[in-house]
Structures are given as C-alpha cells and as structure tokens.
C-alpha cells in the first residue's frame, strides 16, 4: 500500500515538472509561426471622435402638387360628361356641360334690354344736340345703359358656367356623377390631378419642426415602389396643430413610373447629435456574429486583433461603441488577409 502511494507521488511530480516545458514549447511555436508570416501592405486610419446625428422617421403620403375638386357654380342637369376614370385631359378640355335653357333665356332678355337702352341713349343724344332734350335726361339714360350692360355680362357669365373645363392638364382620378345627374353649386363632380408633379405630405412633430426649412433636401423611402429618393422641402407650416402636436410639411419629389398618388412614404429627419468614434466600414471584419478589427501595434508595426461592438452606419462610416480608444491606429484594407501578430507595411 505504501509502495503505491510512493509511485503515484512520483508520477505527479514528473507531470508537474514537464508542464512548464510544454507551455514554453507552445509559445515558441506560435512565435515562430508569426515570424514566418509575410509582411503585408495595408492602409491605416487613426480613429478620431466625430459627431453622429440620430435619424428619426416620420410617415407621409404622396399627393399631386396640382389637384382640384371640380364643382358646379350653378344648378342644372348634366347633359354631357365626356370623361371617365383615368381619362387624360389637357388644360381647357371640356369636362362637364350643364343644361342652360333658363340661363340662355336670361341672356337673350338681357341682350334685348341692353340694345333698347343703347337705342334710347342714342336718340336722346341726338335730341340734345338739337336742343330738344336735357342733360339730366341723357345722364339718366346713360345710367340705365350701364345697368343693362352689367345685367348682360352677368347673364353671359352664368351661361359660361354651364361649361366646365380642365383648369390644368392631368388625369381624372375620381368621377362622382354621371350624365343626367343634377348638379348644384358646391357639389363635387370630378377630381383631377396632375401626376407629373408629385409631393409628399408629412405631419412632422413639433419637436422637429424647427429643424426643417424650405429648401432642405430630405431622404424619402417609398416601400410600395421599392424606391429611395431625395426631395426638396417646398412648404412648412408656421404653427403646429394643438391637438396632434404636429404640423404639415410638403416635400417636392420627382415623378416616376412606379410612383402613385396615395402611396405611403417614410421621411428621414436628423435628430440630436452625439459625439462618438467613427471608422470606415472597410476596417471592420465580420465573422459570424463577431466584429473584428486589427489595431496597429506601433512599437513593432504588427497587427493586433481585437473584438469590438459597432452601432449605426452613415456615409460609409460605422460607429464604434466599444473596444477602441480615440487616437489608435486601425488597419482599413486587406483585413481579411491579416492574422494576429502579422507584420505590417503602411504609409506613416
């Protein structure tokens, strides 16, 4: 029994004695492997703090810059409606004709009264020159003539209202009435929109309103069309709605084959600015869920691998949340070919 204990103790001492020798041999092997790696040419960047602004999205809707609801100014039966949904019309094209029997009669009556007043005035002027009439009579007939002219112009204008034309070139997007329906003042008949000129209407929270000005260029995403474009702010409301705490902002955008009035849009606005470390995206190597960079050890010009945590990307740069300090030198090229401890050649 004592002999077994003595042998076990001797074996343990022997193992302990050989462990430092093994560890030293492994470190020596790794050192030789690093020294055998070739020196690689790389580009480097010294990390500095920068200001990054958060992005805030607000939603909006595409609408036409030129949009009109066509209504009647007089009452009457619709006798002609030459357009349908989707009809393309030019400025001045006839959209609706309304029955004008009674108005035409009023025009004829006003025209006859005007002709009579002009004849009476002409006769009285002639009599005055002959001394057979007075200035007061002539003046009175002049007033009557002017009243008759006004009545005739009014009746003629009412007759013009029986024909409704397109105020601008566009497309009929809504047709509310049909031939034979009764039109009345203020009742919508058609909707016309110019799809060649589009804008996005967004309700911007009052906290961001002061950061938006006419002429600003904003990024806009249209998910339905899979399009991201830049629009120019055209109008900004001077005050917010006290109920919703938002204000309307209109942003002009270029039309496209896949863009339609009514589509949903996302508008990107700048939020508050924060100071953080930024690095070009080419300096970060992704391996699975690991984010790796190579920091330059400036004492011996070697690459030292380091794990980091990144944040948002902006204009080709990525935010470094942790794992890096300001002023450190980072490799930003050929990082997929690097190994920890490899010698570097770079411009100083």
Protein Blocks (a to p, Z undefined) as FASTA:
>chain_A
ZZmmmmmmmmmmmmmmmmmmmmmmmmmmmmmmmmmpccdddddddddddddddddddddd
dddfbdcddddfbdcddfbdcbcehiacdehiafbdcdfklmmmmmmmmmmmmmmmmmmm
mmmmmmmmnopacfklmmmmmmmmmmmmmmmmmmmmmmmmmpccdfbdcddfbdfbdehi
acdehiafbdcddfkbccddddddfklmmmpcehiacddddfknopacddddfbdcfbdc
fklopacddddddddfkbcehiacdddddddddddddddfklpccehjaccdddddfkno
pacdddddddddeehiacdfbhpaehiacdfehklmpcehiacdddZZ
